[in-house]
Amino acid sequence: MISEDVLRALQSGRLVDITTTGRKSGKQHRIEIPYFNVDGRCFIIGDPRTHDEARTLRPRDWYANLLAEPRFTLHLKAQYKLDLGAMVEEVLNYDDPVEADVPCRATPVHDQTQRRRIVEAVLPSMGARGFDYDLDDWVEHGPMVEFEVEA
């Protein structure tokens, strides 16, 4: 049974860790990644390209892992580190400091109309923080899953 605190925390979208099962190795892999709540539904969306000057398409291990095994653990955290560059980090606390390991199941989002609606809802807030993006590129190539809590 998932607590009301956890369900409330999932409504906000935030930076979390997820643990997936390696599609080849079968080992557990934990990464930090943001998720977003759009109209009461939770999504993980990844940048489809490298973060260097070339900006070439690149596959995401977390996405390939979830395609092979959709069950994963979402780790809600009370605080996170903001990397400000030049070896400077700032530790920030969430207003709703819930910590929990939440069993979830991912479903890839392939429908182009749905993908566009979700990307349009999410990316402007990322752009406001100086994040460069091309809407059509993210709709076409960005790895995207919707996830639900498993009871």
Stockholm file with secondary structure:
# STOCKHOLM 1.0

chainA/1-151         MISEDVLRALQSGRLVDITTTGRKSGKQHRIEIPYFNVDGRCFIIGDPRTHDEARTLRPRDWYANLLAEPRFTLHLKAQYKLDLGAMVEEVLNYDDPVEADVPCRATPVHDQTQRRRIVEAVLPSMGARGFDYDLDDWVEHGPMVEFEVEA
#=GR chainA/1-151 SS CCCHHHHHHHTTCEEEEEEEECTTTCCEEEEEEEEEEETTEEEEECCSBCSSSSCCBCCCHHHHHHHHCCEEEEEECSEEEEECSTTCEEEEECSSCCCEEEEEEEEECCCHHHHHHHHHHHHHHHHTTTCCCCHHHHHHHCCEEEEEECC
#=GC SS_cons         CCCHHHHHHHTTCEEEEEEEECTTTCCEEEEEEEEEEETTEEEEECCSBCSSSSCCBCCCHHHHHHHHCCEEEEEECSEEEEECSTTCEEEEECSSCCCEEEEEEEEECCCHHHHHHHHHHHHHHHHTTTCCCCHHHHHHHCCEEEEEECC
//
